[in-house]
Amino acid sequence: MAGGFRRGNRNRTPKLEARGTLESVSREGPFKEWLGMPDLYRYALVVDGVSYSYQTEDAELPVGEGDYVVFRYKQTKAGNWVDRNSLGIAIDPATFQRD
């Protein structure tokens, strides 16, 4: 009896995507949510004047200030939360050169 765990005829809202220049990064943590869980770090990101929150196990982000970044996020009452493992450097195909 597999297939279709969705109930009703609701369409899922698509994830929001943002691109822009990373203006500032600040880190909080590490936080331990419960025993056996790895340490979590919370980052406050500002991209093109809009603030976002990002939570991950990594102590260092793969991006830095001034990078052109892309990510998926969702809007909540607590603010904009970046999806886990979606933060990365945006590559412009016009300037990308393969060696």
C-alpha positions as CSV (number, residue, x, y, z in Angstrom):
1,M,0.0,0.0,0.0
2,A,2.7,2.4,-1.0
3,G,2.3,5.7,-2.7
4,G,0.8,9.1,-2.0
5,F,1.3,9.9,1.6
6,R,-0.3,13.2,0.9
7,R,-3.9,13.7,2.1
8,G,-6.3,16.0,0.3
9,N,-5.6,17.9,-2.8
10,R,-3.3,20.6,-1.5
11,N,-0.5,21.8,-3.6
12,R,2.8,22.2,-1.8
13,T,4.1,25.8,-1.8
14,P,7.4,26.0,-3.5
15,K,10.6,26.9,-1.6
16,L,11.6,30.5,-1.8
17,E,15.1,31.2,-3.3
18,A,17.3,34.2,-2.7
19,R,20.5,35.4,-4.3
20,G,22.7,38.3,-3.4
21,T,25.9,39.6,-1.8
22,L,26.6,38.3,1.7
23,E,27.1,41.5,3.7
24,S,27.7,40.2,7.2
25,V,27.8,36.9,9.2
26,S,27.7,36.4,13.0
27,R,27.8,33.1,14.8
28,E,26.2,31.9,18.0
29,G,26.9,28.7,19.7
30,P,27.7,25.9,20.0
31,F,24.3,24.7,21.3
32,K,23.5,21.2,22.4
33,E,19.9,20.4,21.8
34,W,19.9,17.0,23.4
35,L,22.3,14.3,24.5
36,G,24.0,12.6,21.5
37,M,23.2,15.3,19.1
38,P,26.2,17.2,17.5
39,D,26.8,20.8,18.5
40,L,24.7,23.3,16.5
41,Y,25.8,26.7,15.4
42,R,23.3,29.5,14.5
43,Y,24.4,32.1,12.0
44,A,22.8,35.4,11.4
45,L,23.3,36.3,7.7
46,V,22.5,39.6,6.0
47,V,22.1,39.3,2.3
48,D,21.3,42.5,0.3
49,G,19.9,44.1,3.5
50,V,17.6,41.3,4.5
51,S,18.4,39.2,7.5
52,Y,18.3,35.4,7.5
53,S,19.0,32.7,10.1
54,Y,21.0,29.5,9.4
55,Q,21.5,26.5,11.6
56,T,24.2,23.9,11.0
57,E,26.7,21.5,12.6
58,D,29.6,23.2,10.8
59,A,31.7,25.6,12.9
60,E,32.8,27.4,9.7
61,L,30.6,28.4,6.7
62,P,31.6,27.5,3.1
63,V,30.9,31.2,2.2
64,G,32.4,34.5,3.4
65,E,31.5,38.1,3.4
66,G,31.4,39.6,0.0
67,D,30.6,36.4,-1.8
68,Y,27.6,36.2,-4.1
69,V,25.5,33.5,-2.5
70,V,22.3,31.5,-3.3
71,F,20.1,29.5,-1.0
72,R,16.5,28.3,-0.3
73,Y,14.6,29.6,2.7
74,K,11.2,29.7,4.3
75,Q,9.4,32.6,6.0
76,T,8.3,31.9,9.6
77,K,7.0,34.0,12.4
78,A,10.5,34.0,13.9
79,G,12.0,35.3,10.6
80,N,13.6,33.9,7.5
81,W,15.3,30.5,8.0
82,V,17.7,29.1,5.4
83,D,17.2,25.4,4.6
84,R,20.0,23.1,5.7
85,N,22.7,22.4,3.1
86,S,21.3,24.9,0.6
87,L,23.7,27.7,1.2
88,G,26.4,28.1,-1.4
89,I,28.3,30.4,-3.7
90,A,26.3,31.3,-6.8
91,I,28.1,30.7,-10.1
92,D,27.4,33.0,-13.0
93,P,27.6,30.9,-16.2
94,A,28.7,34.0,-18.2
95,T,31.9,34.3,-16.1
96,F,32.5,30.6,-15.4
97,Q,35.6,29.3,-17.1
98,R,36.8,25.7,-17.1
99,D,40.5,25.0,-17.1
